Amino acid sequence: MHELGRIYANKGDVDEAIALYKESLEIYERIGNVQGKAVTLYELGRIYADKGEVDEAIALFNQYS
């Protein structure tokens, strides 16, 4: 899911990228993959920051740290 999110983000389809990253995040949380969760939170935060949704980006980056 994570890599698909990256592909969609690179194509400019941010809504699909966000959906895939959120699905990826749920999976990483369920299986306890801390590194995968951190990378996904970063990618989501970056997308929201690029969209100008700074508060959402900050919330995601705070979970990342």
NUROSE-618254 format. One record per residue: residue number from 1; residue in three letters; x negated, y negated, z negated of N, C-alpha, C, O, CB in turn. Coordinates in steps of 0.02 Angstrom, whole numbers, plus 50000, padded with zeros to 5 digits. Glycine has a CB too. Layout:
# NUROSE-618254
midren n: NUM; res: ala; n.X: X; n.Y: Y; n.Z: Z; ca.X: X; ca.Y: Y; ca.Z: Z; c.X: X; c.Y: Y; c.Z: Z; o.X: X; o.Y: Y; o.Z: Z; cb.X: X; cb.Y: Y; cb.Z: Z
...
# end
This chain:
# NUROSE-618254
midren n: 1; res: met; n.X: 49959; n.Y: 50060; n.Z: 50000; ca.X: 50000; ca.Y: 50000; ca.Z: 50000; c.X: 49957; c.Y: 49937; c.Z: 50000; o.X: 49971; o.Y: 49888; o.Z: 50034; cb.X: 50047; cb.Y: 50000; cb.Z: 49940
midren n: 2; res: his; n.X: 49904; n.Y: 49940; n.Z: 49961; ca.X: 49861; ca.Y: 49881; ca.Z: 49954; c.X: 49832; c.Y: 49860; c.Z: 50021; o.X: 49834; o.Y: 49801; o.Z: 50040; cb.X: 49805; cb.Y: 49895; cb.Z: 49904
midren n: 3; res: glu; n.X: 49805; n.Y: 49908; n.Z: 50058; ca.X: 49774; ca.Y: 49892; ca.Z: 50122; c.X: 49826; c.Y: 49868; c.Z: 50172; o.X: 49812; o.Y: 49823; o.Z: 50212; cb.X: 49737; cb.Y: 49953; cb.Z: 50150
midren n: 4; res: leu; n.X: 49886; n.Y: 49897; n.Z: 50170; ca.X: 49940; ca.Y: 49872; ca.Z: 50214; c.X: 49957; c.Y: 49800; c.Z: 50197; o.X: 49971; o.Y: 49760; o.Z: 50242; cb.X: 50002; cb.Y: 49917; cb.Z: 50207
midren n: 5; res: gly; n.X: 49958; n.Y: 49784; n.Z: 50133; ca.X: 49970; ca.Y: 49715; ca.Z: 50112; c.X: 49918; c.Y: 49668; c.Z: 50141; o.X: 49935; o.Y: 49614; o.Z: 50164; cb.X: 49970; cb.Y: 49710; cb.Z: 50037
midren n: 6; res: arg; n.X: 49856; n.Y: 49689; n.Z: 50140; ca.X: 49802; ca.Y: 49649; ca.Z: 50167; c.X: 49811; c.Y: 49638; c.Z: 50243; o.X: 49800; o.Y: 49584; o.Z: 50268; cb.X: 49734; cb.Y: 49681; cb.Z: 50153
midren n: 7; res: ile; n.X: 49831; n.Y: 49691; n.Z: 50278; ca.X: 49842; ca.Y: 49686; ca.Z: 50350; c.X: 49898; c.Y: 49636; c.Z: 50365; o.X: 49890; o.Y: 49593; o.Z: 50408; cb.X: 49860; cb.Y: 49755; cb.Z: 50380
midren n: 8; res: tyr; n.X: 49953; n.Y: 49642; n.Z: 50329; ca.X: 50009; ca.Y: 49595; ca.Z: 50341; c.X: 49989; c.Y: 49523; c.Z: 50322; o.X: 50009; o.Y: 49476; o.Z: 50357; cb.X: 50071; cb.Y: 49617; cb.Z: 50300
midren n: 9; res: ala; n.X: 49951; n.Y: 49516; n.Z: 50269; ca.X: 49929; ca.Y: 49449; ca.Z: 50250; c.X: 49885; c.Y: 49419; c.Z: 50305; o.X: 49892; o.Y: 49360; o.Z: 50322; cb.X: 49890; cb.Y: 49451; cb.Z: 50184
midren n: 10; res: asn; n.X: 49841; n.Y: 49459; n.Z: 50332; ca.X: 49797; ca.Y: 49434; ca.Z: 50385; c.X: 49835; c.Y: 49417; c.Z: 50449; o.X: 49814; o.Y: 49374; o.Z: 50487; cb.X: 49744; cb.Y: 49486; cb.Z: 50401
midren n: 11; res: lys; n.X: 49891; n.Y: 49451; n.Z: 50460; ca.X: 49934; ca.Y: 49436; ca.Z: 50518; c.X: 49977; c.Y: 49375; c.Z: 50506; o.X: 50008; o.Y: 49349; o.Z: 50553; cb.X: 49977; cb.Y: 49496; cb.Z: 50535
midren n: 12; res: gly; n.X: 49980; n.Y: 49352; n.Z: 50443; ca.X: 50021; ca.Y: 49294; ca.Z: 50427; c.X: 50091; c.Y: 49311; c.Z: 50403; o.X: 50131; o.Y: 49266; o.Z: 50391; cb.X: 50026; cb.Y: 49250; cb.Z: 50486
midren n: 13; res: asp; n.X: 50105; n.Y: 49375; n.Z: 50395; ca.X: 50171; ca.Y: 49396; ca.Z: 50370; c.X: 50167; c.Y: 49402; c.Z: 50293; o.X: 50164; o.Y: 49457; o.Z: 50266; cb.X: 50193; cb.Y: 49465; cb.Z: 50402
midren n: 14; res: val; n.X: 50167; n.Y: 49344; n.Z: 50261; ca.X: 50154; ca.Y: 49343; ca.Z: 50188; c.X: 50210; c.Y: 49374; c.Z: 50148; o.X: 50197; o.Y: 49403; o.Z: 50095; cb.X: 50143; cb.Y: 49272; cb.Z: 50166
midren n: 15; res: asp; n.X: 50272; n.Y: 49370; n.Z: 50171; ca.X: 50327; ca.Y: 49400; ca.Z: 50134; c.X: 50319; c.Y: 49476; c.Z: 50130; o.X: 50329; o.Y: 49506; o.Z: 50078; cb.X: 50394; cb.Y: 49381; cb.Z: 50165
midren n: 16; res: glu; n.X: 50302; n.Y: 49507; n.Z: 50186; ca.X: 50290; ca.Y: 49579; ca.Z: 50187; c.X: 50229; c.Y: 49596; c.Z: 50146; o.X: 50228; o.Y: 49647; o.Z: 50111; cb.X: 50283; cb.Y: 49605; cb.Z: 50259
midren n: 17; res: ala; n.X: 50177; n.Y: 49555; n.Z: 50151; ca.X: 50116; ca.Y: 49566; ca.Z: 50112; c.X: 50131; c.Y: 49565; c.Z: 50037; o.X: 50108; o.Y: 49607; o.Z: 49999; cb.X: 50062; cb.Y: 49514; cb.Z: 50129
midren n: 18; res: ile; n.X: 50170; n.Y: 49516; n.Z: 50016; ca.X: 50188; ca.Y: 49511; ca.Z: 49945; c.X: 50226; c.Y: 49572; c.Z: 49922; o.X: 50213; o.Y: 49599; o.Z: 49869; cb.X: 50230; cb.Y: 49447; cb.Z: 49932
midren n: 19; res: ala; n.X: 50274; n.Y: 49594; n.Z: 49963; ca.X: 50313; ca.Y: 49654; ca.Z: 49945; c.X: 50268; c.Y: 49715; c.Z: 49938; o.X: 50276; o.Y: 49754; o.Z: 49891; cb.X: 50368; cb.Y: 49667; cb.Z: 49998
midren n: 20; res: leu; n.X: 50222; n.Y: 49723; n.Z: 49984; ca.X: 50177; ca.Y: 49781; ca.Z: 49981; c.X: 50128; c.Y: 49776; c.Z: 49922; o.X: 50115; o.Y: 49826; o.Z: 49889; cb.X: 50137; cb.Y: 49786; cb.Z: 50046
midren n: 21; res: tyr; n.X: 50103; n.Y: 49716; n.Z: 49909; ca.X: 50059; ca.Y: 49707; ca.Z: 49851; c.X: 50096; c.Y: 49721; c.Z: 49786; o.X: 50068; o.Y: 49751; o.Z: 49740; cb.X: 50029; cb.Y: 49637; cb.Z: 49851
midren n: 22; res: lys; n.X: 50158; n.Y: 49699; n.Z: 49781; ca.X: 50197; ca.Y: 49712; ca.Z: 49720; c.X: 50209; c.Y: 49787; c.Z: 49711; o.X: 50206; o.Y: 49812; o.Z: 49655; cb.X: 50264; cb.Y: 49675; cb.Z: 49722
midren n: 23; res: glu; n.X: 50222; n.Y: 49822; n.Z: 49766; ca.X: 50231; ca.Y: 49894; ca.Z: 49762; c.X: 50166; c.Y: 49927; c.Z: 49741; o.X: 50165; o.Y: 49974; o.Z: 49701; cb.X: 50255; cb.Y: 49922; cb.Z: 49830
midren n: 24; res: ser; n.X: 50111; n.Y: 49903; n.Z: 49769; ca.X: 50045; ca.Y: 49929; ca.Z: 49751; c.X: 50031; c.Y: 49917; c.Z: 49677; o.X: 50005; o.Y: 49960; o.Z: 49643; cb.X: 49991; cb.Y: 49896; cb.Z: 49794
midren n: 25; res: leu; n.X: 50048; n.Y: 49857; n.Z: 49654; ca.X: 50037; ca.Y: 49840; ca.Z: 49583; c.X: 50075; c.Y: 49888; c.Z: 49537; o.X: 50048; o.Y: 49910; o.Z: 49486; cb.X: 50058; cb.Y: 49768; cb.Z: 49570
midren n: 26; res: glu; n.X: 50137; n.Y: 49903; n.Z: 49555; ca.X: 50177; ca.Y: 49949; ca.Z: 49514; c.X: 50143; c.Y: 50018; c.Z: 49511; o.X: 50141; o.Y: 50050; o.Z: 49458; cb.X: 50248; cb.Y: 49956; cb.Z: 49542
midren n: 27; res: ile; n.X: 50118; n.Y: 50041; n.Z: 49567; ca.X: 50085; ca.Y: 50106; ca.Z: 49569; c.X: 50022; c.Y: 50105; c.Z: 49526; o.X: 50011; o.Y: 50150; o.Z: 49486; cb.X: 50068; cb.Y: 50125; cb.Z: 49642
midren n: 28; res: tyr; n.X: 49981; n.Y: 50054; n.Z: 49535; ca.X: 49919; ca.Y: 50050; ca.Z: 49495; c.X: 49934; c.Y: 50047; c.Z: 49420; o.X: 49899; o.Y: 50077; o.Z: 49380; cb.X: 49878; cb.Y: 49988; cb.Z: 49516
midren n: 29; res: glu; n.X: 49986; n.Y: 50010; n.Z: 49401; ca.X: 50005; ca.Y: 50006; ca.Z: 49330; c.X: 50028; c.Y: 50074; c.Z: 49305; o.X: 50011; o.Y: 50095; o.Z: 49250; cb.X: 50060; cb.Y: 49954; cb.Z: 49319
midren n: 30; res: arg; n.X: 50067; n.Y: 50109; n.Z: 49346; ca.X: 50095; ca.Y: 50174; ca.Z: 49326; c.X: 50039; c.Y: 50226; c.Z: 49315; o.X: 50043; o.Y: 50266; o.Z: 49268; cb.X: 50144; cb.Y: 50200; cb.Z: 49378
midren n: 31; res: ile; n.X: 49988; n.Y: 50224; n.Z: 49358; ca.X: 49935; ca.Y: 50275; ca.Z: 49352; c.X: 49876; c.Y: 50251; c.Z: 49310; o.X: 49829; o.Y: 50289; o.Z: 49298; cb.X: 49911; cb.Y: 50294; cb.Z: 49421
midren n: 32; res: gly; n.X: 49879; n.Y: 50188; n.Z: 49287; ca.X: 49827; ca.Y: 50163; ca.Z: 49243; c.X: 49763; c.Y: 50144; c.Z: 49279; o.X: 49709; o.Y: 50146; o.Z: 49249; cb.X: 49811; cb.Y: 50214; cb.Z: 49191
midren n: 33; res: asn; n.X: 49767; n.Y: 50125; n.Z: 49342; ca.X: 49709; ca.Y: 50105; ca.Z: 49380; c.X: 49697; c.Y: 50030; c.Z: 49370; o.X: 49727; o.Y: 49989; o.Z: 49404; cb.X: 49718; cb.Y: 50121; cb.Z: 49456
midren n: 34; res: val; n.X: 49654; n.Y: 50014; n.Z: 49322; ca.X: 49641; ca.Y: 49945; ca.Z: 49302; c.X: 49608; c.Y: 49906; c.Z: 49359; o.X: 49625; o.Y: 49848; o.Z: 49371; cb.X: 49598; cb.Y: 49942; cb.Z: 49239
midren n: 35; res: gln; n.X: 49560; n.Y: 49936; n.Z: 49393; ca.X: 49525; ca.Y: 49902; ca.Z: 49446; c.X: 49573; c.Y: 49886; c.Z: 49504; o.X: 49572; o.Y: 49830; o.Z: 49531; cb.X: 49466; cb.Y: 49945; cb.Z: 49471
midren n: 36; res: gly; n.X: 49614; n.Y: 49934; n.Z: 49524; ca.X: 49663; ca.Y: 49923; ca.Z: 49577; c.X: 49712; c.Y: 49868; c.Z: 49558; o.X: 49730; o.Y: 49826; o.Z: 49600; cb.X: 49700; cb.Y: 49987; cb.Z: 49593
midren n: 37; res: lys; n.X: 49734; n.Y: 49868; n.Z: 49495; ca.X: 49780; ca.Y: 49817; ca.Z: 49471; c.X: 49747; c.Y: 49748; c.Z: 49475; o.X: 49779; o.Y: 49700; o.Z: 49497; cb.X: 49802; cb.Y: 49832; cb.Z: 49399
midren n: 38; res: ala; n.X: 49685; n.Y: 49743; n.Z: 49454; ca.X: 49650; ca.Y: 49679; ca.Z: 49454; c.X: 49643; c.Y: 49651; c.Z: 49525; o.X: 49655; o.Y: 49592; o.Z: 49537; cb.X: 49582; cb.Y: 49685; cb.Z: 49421
midren n: 39; res: val; n.X: 49624; n.Y: 49694; n.Z: 49571; ca.X: 49615; ca.Y: 49672; ca.Z: 49640; c.X: 49681; c.Y: 49650; c.Z: 49670; o.X: 49684; o.Y: 49600; o.Z: 49706; cb.X: 49583; cb.Y: 49728; cb.Z: 49683
midren n: 40; res: thr; n.X: 49734; n.Y: 49687; n.Z: 49655; ca.X: 49800; ca.Y: 49670; ca.Z: 49682; c.X: 49826; c.Y: 49605; c.Z: 49652; o.X: 49855; o.Y: 49564; o.Z: 49688; cb.X: 49849; cb.Y: 49726; cb.Z: 49668
midren n: 41; res: leu; n.X: 49816; n.Y: 49594; n.Z: 49588; ca.X: 49836; ca.Y: 49531; ca.Z: 49557; c.X: 49799; c.Y: 49473; c.Z: 49588; o.X: 49828; o.Y: 49420; o.Z: 49600; cb.X: 49823; cb.Y: 49533; cb.Z: 49481
midren n: 42; res: tyr; n.X: 49735; n.Y: 49482; n.Z: 49602; ca.X: 49696; ca.Y: 49430; ca.Z: 49635; c.X: 49724; c.Y: 49414; c.Z: 49704; o.X: 49734; o.Y: 49356; o.Z: 49722; cb.X: 49622; cb.Y: 49451; cb.Z: 49641
midren n: 43; res: glu; n.X: 49737; n.Y: 49466; n.Z: 49743; ca.X: 49763; ca.Y: 49456; ca.Z: 49811; c.X: 49832; c.Y: 49422; c.Z: 49810; o.X: 49845; o.Y: 49377; o.Z: 49850; cb.X: 49769; cb.Y: 49523; cb.Z: 49848
midren n: 44; res: leu; n.X: 49874; n.Y: 49443; n.Z: 49764; ca.X: 49940; ca.Y: 49410; ca.Z: 49757; c.X: 49932; c.Y: 49337; c.Z: 49737; o.X: 49965; o.Y: 49293; o.Z: 49765; cb.X: 49983; cb.Y: 49447; cb.Z: 49705
midren n: 45; res: gly; n.X: 49888; n.Y: 49324; n.Z: 49690; ca.X: 49875; ca.Y: 49255; ca.Z: 49669; c.X: 49850; c.Y: 49212; c.Z: 49725; o.X: 49870; o.Y: 49154; o.Z: 49732; cb.X: 49826; cb.Y: 49254; cb.Z: 49612
midren n: 46; res: arg; n.X: 49806; n.Y: 49240; n.Z: 49766; ca.X: 49779; ca.Y: 49203; ca.Z: 49823; c.X: 49834; c.Y: 49186; c.Z: 49873; o.X: 49836; o.Y: 49130; o.Z: 49900; cb.X: 49723; cb.Y: 49244; cb.Z: 49857
midren n: 47; res: ile; n.X: 49878; n.Y: 49233; n.Z: 49886; ca.X: 49933; ca.Y: 49220; ca.Z: 49933; c.X: 49978; c.Y: 49165; c.Z: 49907; o.X: 49996; o.Y: 49119; o.Z: 49943; cb.X: 49973; cb.Y: 49285; cb.Z: 49946
midren n: 48; res: tyr; n.X: 49997; n.Y: 49170; n.Z: 49843; ca.X: 50041; ca.Y: 49119; ca.Z: 49814; c.X: 50007; c.Y: 49050; c.Z: 49814; o.X: 50039; o.Y: 49000; o.Z: 49825; cb.X: 50062; cb.Y: 49139; cb.Z: 49743
midren n: 49; res: ala; n.X: 49942; n.Y: 49049; n.Z: 49800; ca.X: 49906; ca.Y: 48985; ca.Z: 49801; c.X: 49906; c.Y: 48956; c.Z: 49871; o.X: 49916; o.Y: 48896; o.Z: 49880; cb.X: 49833; cb.Y: 48995; cb.Z: 49776
midren n: 50; res: asp; n.X: 49895; n.Y: 48998; n.Z: 49922; ca.X: 49896; ca.Y: 48975; ca.Z: 49991; c.X: 49965; c.Y: 48949; c.Z: 50011; o.X: 49970; o.Y: 48904; o.Z: 50053; cb.X: 49875; cb.Y: 49031; cb.Z: 50038
midren n: 51; res: lys; n.X: 50017; n.Y: 48978; n.Z: 49981; ca.X: 50086; ca.Y: 48955; ca.Z: 49996; c.X: 50103; c.Y: 48891; c.Z: 49958; o.X: 50155; o.Y: 48861; o.Z: 49970; cb.X: 50136; cb.Y: 49010; cb.Z: 49977
midren n: 52; res: gly; n.X: 50059; n.Y: 48870; n.Z: 49913; ca.X: 50072; ca.Y: 48810; ca.Z: 49874; c.X: 50111; c.Y: 48823; c.Z: 49810; o.X: 50131; o.Y: 48776; o.Z: 49776; cb.X: 50108; cb.Y: 48761; cb.Z: 49915
midren n: 53; res: glu; n.X: 50122; n.Y: 48887; n.Z: 49794; ca.X: 50158; ca.Y: 48906; ca.Z: 49733; c.X: 50107; c.Y: 48916; c.Z: 49678; o.X: 50092; o.Y: 48972; o.Z: 49657; cb.X: 50200; cb.Y: 48971; cb.Z: 49745
midren n: 54; res: val; n.X: 50081; n.Y: 48860; n.Z: 49654; ca.X: 50025; ca.Y: 48860; ca.Z: 49608; c.X: 50041; c.Y: 48892; c.Z: 49541; o.X: 50000; o.Y: 48928; o.Z: 49513; cb.X: 50001; cb.Y: 48789; cb.Z: 49598
midren n: 55; res: asp; n.X: 50100; n.Y: 48878; n.Z: 49514; ca.X: 50118; ca.Y: 48907; ca.Z: 49449; c.X: 50119; c.Y: 48983; c.Z: 49452; o.X: 50095; o.Y: 49016; o.Z: 49405; cb.X: 50187; cb.Y: 48880; cb.Z: 49426
midren n: 56; res: glu; n.X: 50147; n.Y: 49011; n.Z: 49505; ca.X: 50148; ca.Y: 49084; ca.Z: 49513; c.X: 50077; c.Y: 49110; c.Z: 49520; o.X: 50060; o.Y: 49162; o.Z: 49492; cb.X: 50192; cb.Y: 49104; cb.Z: 49574
midren n: 57; res: ala; n.X: 50036; n.Y: 49075; n.Z: 49559; ca.X: 49966; ca.Y: 49096; ca.Z: 49568; c.X: 49929; c.Y: 49096; c.Z: 49502; o.X: 49892; o.Y: 49144; o.Z: 49487; cb.X: 49931; cb.Y: 49049; cb.Z: 49618
midren n: 58; res: ile; n.X: 49938; n.Y: 49045; n.Z: 49463; ca.X: 49904; ca.Y: 49040; ca.Z: 49398; c.X: 49926; c.Y: 49097; c.Z: 49352; o.X: 49885; o.Y: 49127; o.Z: 49317; cb.X: 49918; cb.Y: 48972; cb.Z: 49364
midren n: 59; res: ala; n.X: 49991; n.Y: 49112; n.Z: 49351; ca.X: 50016; ca.Y: 49167; ca.Z: 49310; c.X: 49984; c.Y: 49233; c.Z: 49330; o.X: 49966; o.Y: 49274; o.Z: 49287; cb.X: 50093; cb.Y: 49171; cb.Z: 49315
midren n: 60; res: leu; n.X: 49978; n.Y: 49244; n.Z: 49395; ca.X: 49946; ca.Y: 49306; ca.Z: 49419; c.X: 49872; c.Y: 49307; c.Z: 49402; o.X: 49846; o.Y: 49358; o.Z: 49381; cb.X: 49957; cb.Y: 49314; cb.Z: 49494
midren n: 61; res: phe; n.X: 49838; n.Y: 49251; n.Z: 49413; ca.X: 49766; ca.Y: 49249; ca.Z: 49397; c.X: 49755; c.Y: 49258; c.Z: 49322; o.X: 49704; o.Y: 49288; o.Z: 49302; cb.X: 49736; cb.Y: 49181; cb.Z: 49420
midren n: 62; res: asn; n.X: 49799; n.Y: 49234; n.Z: 49280; ca.X: 49792; ca.Y: 49244; ca.Z: 49208; c.X: 49799; c.Y: 49318; c.Z: 49189; o.X: 49767; o.Y: 49341; o.Z: 49142; cb.X: 49844; cb.Y: 49202; cb.Z: 49170
midren n: 63; res: gln; n.X: 49840; n.Y: 49355; n.Z: 49225; ca.X: 49846; ca.Y: 49427; ca.Z: 49213; c.X: 49783; c.Y: 49463; c.Z: 49236; o.X: 49764; o.Y: 49516; o.Z: 49209; cb.X: 49907; cb.Y: 49456; cb.Z: 49249
midren n: 64; res: tyr; n.X: 49750; n.Y: 49434; n.Z: 49286; ca.X: 49690; ca.Y: 49463; ca.Z: 49316; c.X: 49631; c.Y: 49463; c.Z: 49268; o.X: 49591; o.Y: 49510; o.Z: 49268; cb.X: 49671; cb.Y: 49425; cb.Z: 49379
midren n: 65; res: ser; n.X: 49627; n.Y: 49412; n.Z: 49226; ca.X: 49569; ca.Y: 49405; ca.Z: 49182; c.X: 49574; c.Y: 49446; c.Z: 49120; o.X: 49529; o.Y: 49445; o.Z: 49078; cb.X: 49560; cb.Y: 49334; cb.Z: 49163
# end
